Structures are given as structure tokens and as C-alpha cells.
Amino acid sequence: MKNLAIIITGLLLITSCNQSKKQTETLKTEKTVEKVTFKSEGLELAGNLYYPENYKSGKTYPAVIVSGSWTTVKEQMAGLYAKKLAAQGFITLAFDFRNFGESEGEPRFFESPTLKKEDIKNAVSYLETLDVVDNSKIGAFGVCAGAMYTLMASSEDARIKSVVTTASWLHDAEAVKLFYGGEEGVQSKIKAAQEAKKHYTETGEAAYIPTISEADETAAMYGAYDYYLNKERGAIEQWSSDKFAVASWEDWLTADPMPTAKQLNKPVLMIHSDGAVLPEYTKKYFNDIASADKALHWMETELASPFHQFAYYEGATEVKEVVDKAGSWFAKKM
């Protein structure tokens, strides 16, 4: 009788262990997103790491770093695309660039393409430390100005094996005049930025203007851009609609990603339309890409430029087509 009790106890323990193991495996399989932090030039950046739907512990996966438009945070278009690309079988990372969202960095809301480029390269370094990531298969995806940062970083970092951009904002010294008041307006903003930097250095006080406004012409974005104005769309609470560091203007307006195309020797897919922003600049950049392994996917729209741009931030039709194309590209090209 005593032996029978021992046998029964043993069976119960084995069953319990097996059930615990299965529960653990289920938890790991159902893992979808994890809050993470990593360092970029001494600053702690906050991100969300998204896992494939059928994620299993012990396996390694190709990874994609996802970057959104200027002034935005990881919960906006970067997070949307990161989540959907994860469903395509990738580990994806959407993060707050320095000075924005939950990441460190001062002054707050300071926009610098050069610094964001460095943050992307440091995001690659972070992914390389993860057991779940196949270090030989790390790609980068950017939407709007995120495409600028992504292309700049990818032109310098050989660890990024493949690139996809959509609705890319790419400018040079001539293009910025179209959006920021011509030569006079551009120079005025650059001067204001230089003064703001000097004041910040001397006092530690940062000067700000609204990020967006329909009434204030001094805002970084002036106009009825519903994505950034509507709390049901992009204007989420984690993002600031009323703070854009004036010091940003010099870095933003003098950034020129166009020459980096000739340094890109890796597979590149660019997705755009005539209705998105600066379509001719995307075509020019694409034509200058050094790699022969490149593709330009041009989407149809009846909207005039730049009004189709915002559809790429959240529009079901546009996002699905972009994700399908990007997922297929990364699967074949990494």
C-alpha cells in the first residue's frame, strides 16, 4: 500500500511538472510585446519589442527596427507598423528617439535627424544582444521622416541588411524652401534655432513653439492635419502637440539625406505615391541608390500631394499593402 502511494505521488508530480512546462511554453508562445530599454550614447531609450504571433522560446528570428515620422513617439505609426510586421514573422522594435516620449535626452522635443540616425544604429547594437534575434538578419523600416533617418543610418551601418521605406520624407536645401517660407523663412528659422541653442547653453532653458496648430503660423506644422489634431487618430496623449524645440530648426532644415543614396549597397524597397510628400525626391533618391538590388513600388491614388501622406500612417488599405510588400521584401532580402 505504501509503494502504491509512492507511485501515485510520483505520477502526480510528473503530471504537475508536465502541466507547468506546457503552461510555460504557452506563455512564451503567446508573448506579443515587451517594454525594453537600451543605451544610445549614454542615454537610456525606451522601446516596445514585438514578437511574432507564433513565437517560440529558443528560436531566433529576423528583426526589423521601425521608425516613425518627426516629432512622433513609438505608440504612433512606428508601433502600428512594428506590430503588423511582427505578425509577418519578425521580431520588431519601435522606440522613442532621444528627447522624445519615455526616452532620456535634453532638451525635450529636440528634433535632429543626425542624432536619430545614431539612435537607430544603437538600436541595432541592442538587437544584437538578444538571444531571440538572428544577428545576420536585421533590417530597418521607416515611414515619412523615419525613412530619412533609416536611410541615413543604413548607408553607414553594414549590420543593417535590408531597408524598406514608405511615404518617405526626403529633402535638401531647395526642398525645405517649399514648406518653410522660401529662402527667407528657412534662414529666419535657422537663426532662431541658433539663438535658442545659445540661450539653452547659457541658462538651461529651452524655447518651444507648438508642434502643430491651425491658428498659430509659428507652429512646426501649420495646417488642418487631422492625424496630429484628432485624439482618435494620431494625437495620442504620449505625444506632444504643443512643444517643438525651436533649437531643432537648424538641424532639421540643414539635414540632407540625398547624398547617402550613393552609399547604399544593400537591398532597398521604397514605397510611395504621387499623392505622398515630395514624390520626385523619392524617385531621385531611388535612382541614385548604389545597390542594383532595389525596387520602387508606386501606389495609385487620386489624392494630390501631400494629402495621401497621412493614409500611410494608419489607413487600412495603404498600411496593409505596405506591410505585405515590406514583409515579403525582408523575408527574401535578409
C-alpha positions as CSV (number, residue, x, y, z in Angstrom):
1,M,0.0,0.0,0.0
2,K,2.9,2.3,0.8
3,N,4.5,1.5,-2.5
4,L,1.3,2.3,-4.3
5,A,1.1,5.7,-2.6
6,I,4.6,6.5,-3.6
7,I,3.9,5.6,-7.2
8,I,0.7,7.7,-7.3
9,T,2.6,10.6,-5.7
10,G,5.3,10.3,-8.3
11,L,2.8,10.2,-11.2
12,L,1.1,13.4,-9.8
13,L,4.4,15.2,-9.6
14,I,5.3,14.2,-13.2
15,T,1.9,15.3,-14.4
16,S,2.2,18.6,-12.5
17,C,5.7,19.2,-14.0
18,N,4.4,18.5,-17.5
19,Q,1.4,20.8,-17.0
20,S,3.8,23.5,-15.6
21,K,6.1,23.0,-18.6
22,K,3.1,23.3,-21.0
23,Q,1.9,26.4,-19.3
24,T,5.3,28.0,-19.5
25,E,5.6,27.1,-23.2
26,T,2.1,28.5,-23.8
27,L,3.1,31.8,-22.1
28,K,6.2,32.0,-24.2
29,T,4.3,31.2,-27.4
30,E,1.7,33.9,-26.6
31,K,4.2,36.6,-25.9
32,T,3.4,39.6,-28.1
33,V,5.1,42.8,-26.8
34,E,7.7,43.6,-24.2
35,K,8.8,47.0,-22.8
36,V,12.6,47.3,-23.2
37,T,15.3,49.9,-22.7
38,F,18.8,50.3,-24.3
39,K,21.6,52.8,-24.3
40,S,22.4,55.3,-27.1
41,E,25.5,57.4,-26.5
42,G,24.9,57.2,-22.7
43,L,21.1,57.9,-22.9
44,E,18.5,55.4,-22.0
45,L,16.0,54.9,-24.7
46,A,12.6,53.2,-24.2
47,G,11.1,50.8,-26.7
48,N,8.5,48.2,-27.4
49,L,9.7,44.9,-28.7
50,Y,7.1,43.0,-30.7
51,Y,7.2,39.2,-31.1
52,P,5.8,37.1,-34.0
53,E,2.4,35.6,-33.4
54,N,3.8,32.0,-33.2
55,Y,6.9,33.0,-31.2
56,K,8.6,30.1,-29.5
57,S,11.3,30.3,-26.9
58,G,14.7,29.0,-28.1
59,K,14.3,30.1,-31.7
60,T,15.9,33.0,-33.4
61,Y,14.1,35.4,-35.7
62,P,14.9,38.1,-38.3
63,A,14.4,41.5,-36.8
64,V,13.3,44.9,-38.0
65,I,13.8,48.4,-36.5
66,V,10.8,50.6,-37.2
67,S,11.0,54.4,-37.2
68,G,8.1,56.9,-37.4
69,S,7.8,60.5,-38.6
70,W,9.4,63.6,-37.0
71,T,8.2,64.6,-33.5
72,T,6.3,61.3,-33.1
73,V,6.6,58.6,-30.4
74,K,6.7,54.8,-30.5
75,E,3.0,54.5,-29.9
76,Q,2.1,56.2,-33.2
77,M,2.8,54.9,-36.7
78,A,6.1,53.2,-35.7
79,G,4.1,51.0,-33.2
80,L,1.4,50.2,-35.8
81,Y,3.9,49.0,-38.4
82,A,6.0,47.2,-35.8
83,K,3.0,45.2,-34.6
84,K,1.9,44.3,-38.1
85,L,5.4,43.4,-39.3
86,A,5.8,41.2,-36.2
87,A,2.7,39.3,-37.5
88,Q,4.7,38.6,-40.6
89,G,7.2,36.6,-38.6
90,F,9.7,39.2,-37.4
91,I,10.9,40.5,-34.1
92,T,10.3,44.2,-34.4
93,L,11.4,47.2,-32.3
94,A,9.6,50.6,-32.2
95,F,11.3,53.0,-29.8
96,D,11.3,56.6,-28.6
97,F,14.2,58.5,-30.0
98,R,16.2,60.6,-27.6
99,N,14.4,63.7,-26.3
100,F,11.0,62.2,-27.0
101,G,8.4,60.0,-25.2
102,E,9.8,57.8,-22.5
103,S,13.4,58.1,-23.6
104,E,16.0,60.3,-21.9
105,G,17.6,63.3,-23.6
106,E,17.6,67.1,-23.2
107,P,16.3,69.5,-24.3
108,R,13.0,67.7,-24.7
109,F,11.3,67.6,-28.1
110,F,14.6,68.4,-29.8
111,E,14.4,67.1,-33.4
112,S,17.7,66.1,-35.0
113,P,18.0,63.7,-38.0
114,T,21.7,63.2,-37.3
115,L,21.1,62.2,-33.7
116,K,18.1,60.0,-34.7
117,K,20.4,58.3,-37.2
118,E,22.8,57.4,-34.3
119,D,19.9,56.1,-32.2
120,I,18.9,53.7,-35.0
121,K,22.5,52.4,-35.2
122,N,22.5,51.9,-31.4
123,A,19.1,50.1,-31.7
124,V,21.0,47.6,-34.0
125,S,23.6,47.1,-31.3
126,Y,20.8,46.4,-28.8
127,L,19.1,43.8,-31.0
128,E,22.4,42.1,-31.4
129,T,22.4,41.3,-27.7
130,L,19.1,39.5,-27.8
131,D,19.1,35.7,-28.0
132,V,15.9,35.8,-30.0
133,V,17.4,37.8,-32.8
134,D,19.3,36.4,-35.8
135,N,22.1,38.9,-36.0
136,S,22.7,38.2,-39.6
137,K,19.2,39.3,-40.4
138,I,18.5,42.8,-39.1
139,G,16.5,45.2,-41.3
140,A,15.2,48.7,-41.0
141,F,11.8,50.2,-41.9
142,G,10.9,53.9,-41.9
143,V,7.8,55.9,-42.6
144,C,7.8,59.6,-43.5
145,A,10.8,61.3,-41.9
146,G,11.6,58.0,-40.3
147,A,12.6,56.9,-43.8
148,M,15.2,59.7,-43.8
149,Y,16.7,58.6,-40.5
150,T,16.6,55.0,-41.6
151,L,18.3,55.6,-45.0
152,M,21.0,57.7,-43.3
153,A,21.7,55.1,-40.7
154,S,21.6,52.2,-43.3
155,S,24.1,54.0,-45.6
156,E,26.6,53.9,-42.7
157,D,25.8,50.6,-40.9
158,A,26.6,47.4,-42.6
159,R,24.8,45.4,-39.9
160,I,21.5,46.6,-41.4
161,K,21.0,44.1,-44.2
162,S,17.9,45.3,-45.9
163,V,15.8,48.5,-45.9
164,V,12.1,49.4,-46.7
165,T,10.7,52.9,-46.7
166,T,7.2,54.2,-47.2
167,A,5.9,57.7,-47.8
168,S,9.4,58.9,-47.4
169,W,10.1,62.5,-46.4
170,L,13.5,63.3,-48.1
171,H,14.6,66.8,-48.6
172,D,17.5,69.0,-49.5
173,A,18.3,72.8,-49.2
174,E,15.9,73.5,-52.1
175,A,13.0,71.3,-50.9
176,V,12.8,72.8,-47.5
177,K,12.1,76.2,-49.0
178,L,8.8,74.8,-50.4
179,F,7.5,74.1,-46.9
180,Y,9.1,76.7,-44.7
181,G,8.6,80.1,-46.3
182,G,11.3,80.1,-49.1
183,E,14.9,81.2,-48.5
184,E,13.9,84.0,-46.1
185,G,11.7,81.7,-44.0
186,V,14.3,79.0,-43.8
187,Q,17.1,81.4,-42.8
188,S,14.9,83.0,-40.2
189,K,14.2,79.6,-38.6
190,I,17.8,78.7,-38.6
191,K,18.7,81.9,-36.9
192,A,16.0,81.4,-34.3
193,A,17.4,77.9,-33.7
194,Q,20.9,79.2,-33.2
195,E,19.7,81.8,-30.7
196,A,17.7,79.1,-28.9
197,K,20.7,76.9,-28.7
198,K,22.8,79.7,-27.3
199,H,20.1,80.6,-24.7
200,Y,19.8,76.9,-23.7
201,T,23.6,76.6,-23.2
202,E,23.7,79.7,-21.1
203,T,20.5,79.2,-19.0
204,G,19.4,75.6,-19.4
205,E,16.0,76.9,-20.6
206,A,14.6,75.6,-23.9
207,A,12.4,77.7,-26.2
208,Y,9.3,76.0,-27.6
209,I,6.7,76.5,-30.2
210,P,3.6,74.4,-30.9
211,T,4.2,71.2,-32.7
212,I,1.0,71.7,-34.7
213,S,-1.7,74.4,-34.9
214,E,-4.5,75.5,-37.2
215,A,-4.2,79.1,-35.9
216,D,-0.6,79.7,-34.9
217,E,1.6,80.2,-38.0
218,T,4.7,79.8,-36.0
219,A,3.9,76.2,-35.2
220,A,6.3,73.5,-36.6
221,M,3.3,72.1,-38.6
222,Y,0.7,74.8,-39.5
223,G,-2.5,73.5,-41.0
224,A,-5.5,71.2,-40.6
225,Y,-3.6,68.0,-40.4
226,D,-6.2,65.8,-38.7
227,Y,-3.8,62.9,-37.9
228,Y,-2.0,65.2,-35.5
229,L,-5.0,67.1,-34.3
230,N,-7.5,64.3,-33.7
231,K,-7.2,62.3,-30.5
232,E,-9.0,59.4,-32.1
233,R,-6.1,59.3,-34.7
234,G,-2.5,60.2,-34.1
235,A,-2.8,62.9,-31.4
236,I,-2.4,60.4,-28.5
237,E,-1.5,61.6,-25.0
238,Q,2.1,60.2,-25.2
239,W,2.8,62.7,-28.0
240,S,3.1,66.5,-27.6
241,S,1.1,68.7,-29.8
242,D,2.3,71.9,-28.1
243,K,6.1,71.5,-27.7
244,F,8.6,71.6,-30.6
245,A,12.1,72.8,-29.6
246,V,13.0,75.9,-31.5
247,A,16.6,74.7,-31.5
248,S,15.5,71.9,-33.8
249,W,15.1,74.1,-36.9
250,E,18.8,74.3,-37.7
251,D,19.3,70.5,-37.5
252,W,16.1,69.8,-39.4
253,L,16.5,72.3,-42.2
254,T,20.1,71.7,-42.9
255,A,19.9,67.9,-42.9
256,D,20.4,66.5,-46.4
257,P,19.9,62.7,-46.8
258,M,20.1,62.8,-50.6
259,P,23.8,62.1,-51.0
260,T,23.5,58.9,-48.8
261,A,21.8,57.0,-51.7
262,K,25.2,56.5,-53.4
263,Q,26.5,54.8,-50.2
264,L,23.6,52.3,-50.0
265,N,24.9,48.9,-51.1
266,K,22.2,46.7,-49.8
267,P,18.6,45.7,-50.8
268,V,16.2,48.7,-50.7
269,L,12.5,48.9,-51.3
270,M,10.8,52.3,-51.5
271,I,7.0,52.6,-51.4
272,H,5.4,55.9,-52.4
273,S,2.8,57.6,-54.5
274,D,2.2,60.8,-56.4
275,G,-0.1,61.9,-53.6
276,A,2.5,61.5,-50.8
277,V,5.0,64.2,-49.9
278,L,7.8,65.2,-52.3
279,P,7.4,62.3,-54.7
280,E,10.1,63.5,-57.1
281,Y,12.6,63.4,-54.3
282,T,11.8,59.7,-53.6
283,K,12.3,58.9,-57.3
284,K,15.6,60.8,-57.3
285,Y,16.9,59.1,-54.2
286,F,15.9,55.7,-55.6
287,N,17.7,56.3,-58.9
288,D,20.8,57.2,-57.0
289,I,20.9,54.1,-54.8
290,A,24.2,52.3,-55.4
291,S,22.7,48.8,-55.0
292,A,21.4,47.1,-58.0
293,D,19.1,45.2,-55.7
294,K,16.4,47.8,-55.3
295,A,12.7,48.3,-56.1
296,L,10.3,51.2,-56.3
297,H,6.6,50.3,-55.6
298,W,4.4,53.2,-56.7
299,M,0.8,53.1,-55.3
300,E,-2.2,54.6,-57.1
301,T,-4.2,57.4,-55.6
302,E,-6.5,60.2,-56.7
303,L,-5.3,62.5,-53.8
304,A,-2.9,65.3,-54.7
305,S,0.4,65.6,-52.9
306,P,0.9,65.7,-49.9
307,F,-2.6,64.6,-48.8
308,H,-2.1,60.9,-49.4
309,Q,0.8,61.0,-46.9
310,F,-1.4,60.6,-43.9
311,A,-3.0,57.5,-45.2
312,Y,0.3,55.7,-44.8
313,Y,0.3,56.5,-41.1
314,E,-2.9,54.5,-40.4
315,G,-5.1,53.9,-43.5
316,A,-6.1,50.2,-43.6
317,T,-5.7,49.9,-47.4
318,E,-2.3,51.6,-47.5
319,V,-0.9,50.0,-44.4
320,K,-1.9,46.5,-45.5
321,E,-0.3,46.9,-48.9
322,V,2.9,48.4,-47.4
323,V,3.2,45.6,-44.7
324,D,2.6,42.9,-47.3
325,K,5.3,44.3,-49.6
326,A,7.7,45.0,-46.7
327,G,7.2,41.6,-45.1
328,S,7.9,39.8,-48.4
329,W,10.9,42.0,-49.1
330,F,12.5,41.4,-45.7
331,A,11.8,37.7,-45.9
332,K,13.7,37.4,-49.2
333,K,16.4,40.0,-48.8
334,M,17.8,39.4,-45.3
